[in-house]
Amino acid sequence: MGLAEAIILAVVTASTPLLLAAAGELVVERAGVLNLGVEGMMIMGAACGFAGAYLTGSTLIGALCGIAAGMALSAIFALLTLGLAVNQVATGLALTILGIGLSGLIGAGFVGEKIVPAPQLHLPLLSNLPFAGRILFAQDAFVYLSLALIAAMWWFIYRTRWGLVLRAVGDNHASAHALGYPVLTIRTCAVLFGGACAGLGGAYLPLAYTPFFIPGMTAGRGWIALALVVFASWLPGRLVWGAYLFGAVSILQLHAQGAGLGIPSQLMSALPYLATIMVLVVISRARGSARSAAPASLGMVFVPDR
Amino acid sequence: MRLVLERRAERSTTIAIASPLIAIALTLVTMTLLFALLGKSPVAALWVYFIDPLTDAYSLQEIAVKATPLVMIALGLSLCYLANVWNIGAEGQFLIGAVAGSWLAVRTNGTDAGHWVLPAMLVLGALGGALYALIPAICKVRFGASEILTSLMLVYVADLFLDYLVRGPWRDPKGYNFPTTAEFDPVATVPVLIEGGRLHLGAIIALAVVAAASVLLGRTIKGFEIRVVGAAPRAARFGGFNANQLILLTFAVSGALAGLAGIIEVAGPIGHLQPGISPGYGFTAIIVAFLGRLHPLGILIAGLFLALTFIGGEQAQISMRIPLDLTKVFQGILLFYVLACDSLVLYRIRLMPTHHRAGYGTG
């Protein structure tokens, strides 16, 4: 395997957790809810996913545990922000703090243990093609799943009636409510979906990226996923190359560190975070006059009048 | 059955004061269950967590030492949150404040510099924190970039920058390769209040900041502006208040306070710059701000309470082998309950039979 091939494979693996978590958050934000707890849900997904896979020896059960953990946390978020009309920013932060603490508690017993990482699915014949074969047809199941998820999301949001309702709820909850749509129920479903995706994205880290669990192993990926949604202007298609771009930055900085260019390693490690800030500034500035692609009701509290 | 929220006609002062207390009570109940789940005696664990630290002088001082940065950071954050701007990167501003102030301590180390060093360090720390906080504020005002995400990203950057300094240019040559600067000189150290104790001048500074914040919010036009911009942005625009200017101001002030807390922590209890100078003060301070209901006096009390959980958590780890992460779980749960109970101040909560829904479904 050549270096270029190895780098591209690594980029895909680094991008997949970002893509999964960002995909979920995109649906949540399209419904008008800002869940800042992605980091917390991801790290819980990582801890529970690893625990599940370690105890049962099955990657699938691990992934399901991760999904369940993400959904459980997002259910708390839904209860507070949708049921009790609590500020979404503060609740999302609480979710992250709780998730980091709980994952440490759950994961403590598993630190230092190893599992068999998720296998790469080699498609017969196709994966034997030179160069492209390894990259396109020999990834693990999560990679294909994440891309299928984006396609399905695009179809749901733009081609189905309920996708239209979802966008209506996110753009003007008062009107959607007046038309008789159950705003809070739709938002709850979106939030739970977001939790499931974040949990799966987090579970990907110990199940496929590294075959072990370290406390705090998400290292800000949840926050980068949030930034990706802004970067993608809330469009599913753009999310894909946004995620791969960020994956590329984080892998290239690792290789640059390895090459020893005389640049402090800390500066290279800071690159993904600095890149996020730059991208947010550039995107927000470019959008400036066309006043924002963001769902109009994003982050606003909705209490149905009786 | 379903949950229905009814907006209260007027705010209830009783509930406003009671809600943090209810939140704490609910958190304790939840903790009791968690302790039982972990197979520890809840009574013994709660005692170690919340009562034991209050019974000896050393722990009492230690609570005040831990509360100092929490209160200072939370006061700054409360200004932001009142104005409805979201600085969540106080942890990074704390670290940069520590770095900025330490620069002078490192430069003057071993020289015969006089007593001007410490005051100058405190000024540099506050300045460093304020400038660092202005980055997300300017990105917000000039380009409309979300201050939530940028301020948080800068936490990771600050952490790596500090790490670089203490492993590289500022490392103590006599430090056996440990990533730390040399021990600060006495003139670069925050003096302790009681000889041989841990309580230091920072506690007094924190109290002064509480007083200043009370005056700012309760007695000045600026404080009024901050609250109007947060509570009624439209009214604020009609009133001619400059929202952008307030974003810059609240960020700068909160950054300065976080930076000041950072340099006080480094020049006080720690005595040198090293990685891991904060056990998450910047994030815990967010909880302190909300638990204190964004009110200076409330924040003082809330800061002492959360400092108690840090000390209690450490003691529980030592004496009962309870994982330290439980403290974070505790803090997260507490914030949830605080926010949920805050909802009681604004709304009356009713449980309604589900079939009532049809009546006002399409309104």
Boltz contact constraints between the chains, C-beta under 6 A:
constraints:
  - contact:
      token1: [A, 80]
      token2: [B, 340]
      max_distance: 6.0
  - contact:
      token1: [A, 83]
      token2: [B, 3]
      max_distance: 6.0
  - contact:
      token1: [A, 84]
      token2: [B, 340]
      max_distance: 6.0
  - contact:
      token1: [A, 84]
      token2: [B, 343]
      max_distance: 6.0
  - contact:
      token1: [A, 85]
      token2: [B, 5]
      max_distance: 6.0
  - contact:
      token1: [A, 85]
      token2: [B, 343]
      max_distance: 6.0
  - contact:
      token1: [A, 86]
      token2: [B, 339]
      max_distance: 6.0
  - contact:
      token1: [A, 86]
      token2: [B, 343]
      max_distance: 6.0
  - contact:
      token1: [A, 89]
      token2: [B, 86]
      max_distance: 6.0
  - contact:
      token1: [A, 90]
      token2: [B, 339]
      max_distance: 6.0
  - contact:
      token1: [A, 91]
      token2: [B, 339]
      max_distance: 6.0
  - contact:
      token1: [A, 93]
      token2: [B, 286]
      max_distance: 6.0
  - contact:
      token1: [A, 94]
      token2: [B, 332]
      max_distance: 6.0
  - contact:
      token1: [A, 94]
      token2: [B, 335]
      max_distance: 6.0
  - contact:
      token1: [A, 94]
      token2: [B, 336]
      max_distance: 6.0
  - contact:
      token1: [A, 97]
      token2: [B, 331]
      max_distance: 6.0
  - contact:
      token1: [A, 97]
      token2: [B, 332]
      max_distance: 6.0
  - contact:
      token1: [A, 98]
      token2: [B, 332]
      max_distance: 6.0
  - contact:
      token1: [A, 100]
      token2: [B, 328]
      max_distance: 6.0
  - contact:
      token1: [A, 101]
      token2: [B, 325]
      max_distance: 6.0
  - contact:
      token1: [A, 101]
      token2: [B, 328]
      max_distance: 6.0
  - contact:
      token1: [A, 101]
      token2: [B, 329]
      max_distance: 6.0
  - contact:
      token1: [A, 101]
      token2: [B, 332]
      max_distance: 6.0
  - contact:
      token1: [A, 102]
      token2: [B, 329]
      max_distance: 6.0
  - contact:
      token1: [A, 104]
      token2: [B, 325]
      max_distance: 6.0
  - contact:
      token1: [A, 105]
      token2: [B, 323]
      max_distance: 6.0
  - contact:
      token1: [A, 105]
      token2: [B, 325]
      max_distance: 6.0
  - contact:
      token1: [A, 108]
      token2: [B, 323]
      max_distance: 6.0
  - contact:
      token1: [A, 180]
      token2: [B, 361]
      max_distance: 6.0
  - contact:
      token1: [A, 180]
      token2: [B, 362]
      max_distance: 6.0
  - contact:
      token1: [A, 220]
      token2: [B, 156]
      max_distance: 6.0
  - contact:
      token1: [A, 223]
      token2: [B, 152]
      max_distance: 6.0
  - contact:
      token1: [A, 226]
      token2: [B, 149]
      max_distance: 6.0
  - contact:
      token1: [A, 227]
      token2: [B, 149]
      max_distance: 6.0
  - contact:
      token1: [A, 264]
      token2: [B, 164]
      max_distance: 6.0
  - contact:
      token1: [A, 266]
      token2: [B, 160]
      max_distance: 6.0
  - contact:
      token1: [A, 266]
      token2: [B, 163]
      max_distance: 6.0
  - contact:
      token1: [A, 266]
      token2: [B, 164]
      max_distance: 6.0
  - contact:
      token1: [A, 269]
      token2: [B, 160]
      max_distance: 6.0
  - contact:
      token1: [A, 270]
      token2: [B, 157]
      max_distance: 6.0
  - contact:
      token1: [A, 270]
      token2: [B, 160]
      max_distance: 6.0
  - contact:
      token1: [A, 273]
      token2: [B, 153]
      max_distance: 6.0
  - contact:
      token1: [A, 273]
      token2: [B, 156]
      max_distance: 6.0
  - contact:
      token1: [A, 273]
      token2: [B, 157]
      max_distance: 6.0
  - contact:
      token1: [A, 276]
      token2: [B, 153]
      max_distance: 6.0
  - contact:
      token1: [A, 277]
      token2: [B, 150]
      max_distance: 6.0
  - contact:
      token1: [A, 277]
      token2: [B, 153]
      max_distance: 6.0
  - contact:
      token1: [A, 280]
      token2: [B, 145]
      max_distance: 6.0
  - contact:
      token1: [A, 280]
      token2: [B, 149]
      max_distance: 6.0
  - contact:
      token1: [A, 280]
      token2: [B, 150]
      max_distance: 6.0
  - contact:
      token1: [A, 281]
      token2: [B, 139]
      max_distance: 6.0
  - contact:
      token1: [A, 281]
      token2: [B, 143]
      max_distance: 6.0
  - contact:
      token1: [A, 281]
      token2: [B, 145]
      max_distance: 6.0
  - contact:
      token1: [A, 284]
      token2: [B, 143]
      max_distance: 6.0
  - contact:
      token1: [A, 284]
      token2: [B, 144]
      max_distance: 6.0
  - contact:
      token1: [A, 284]
      token2: [B, 145]
      max_distance: 6.0
  - contact:
      token1: [A, 285]
      token2: [B, 143]
      max_distance: 6.0
  - contact:
      token1: [A, 303]
      token2: [B, 5]
      max_distance: 6.0
  - contact:
      token1: [A, 306]
      token2: [B, 360]
      max_distance: 6.0
